[in-house]
């Protein structure tokens, strides 16, 4: 499943992780595959399975 990068960035901002949100904006592709980009998501403190449940 692909997730829009902006949804991930907004989730990070909502959690108060503005620095991680800024890094994610620079590093993540526009469409993020929860399995394909699992390592990148975890780098920003995002659990791919948790992300799917929130969306």
DABELNOR-V347575 format. One record per backbone hydrogen bond with DSSP energy under -0.5 kcal/mol. CO is the residue of the C=O (numbers start at 1). NH is the residue of the N-H. Records with the same first field share a line. If there is no record, write none. Layout:
# DABELNOR-V347575
CO = NH, NH
This chain:
# DABELNOR-V347575
1 = 34
3 = 32
4 = 7, 8
5 = 9
6 = 10
7 = 11
8 = 12
9 = 13
10 = 14
11 = 15
12 = 17
13 = 16
16 = 18
17 = 21
18 = 22
19 = 23
20 = 24
21 = 25
22 = 26
23 = 27
24 = 28
30 = 5, 32
31 = 33
32 = 3, 34
33 = 37
35 = 38
37 = 41
38 = 42
39 = 43
40 = 44
41 = 44, 46
42 = 45
45 = 47
46 = 48
47 = 51
48 = 52
49 = 53
50 = 54
51 = 55
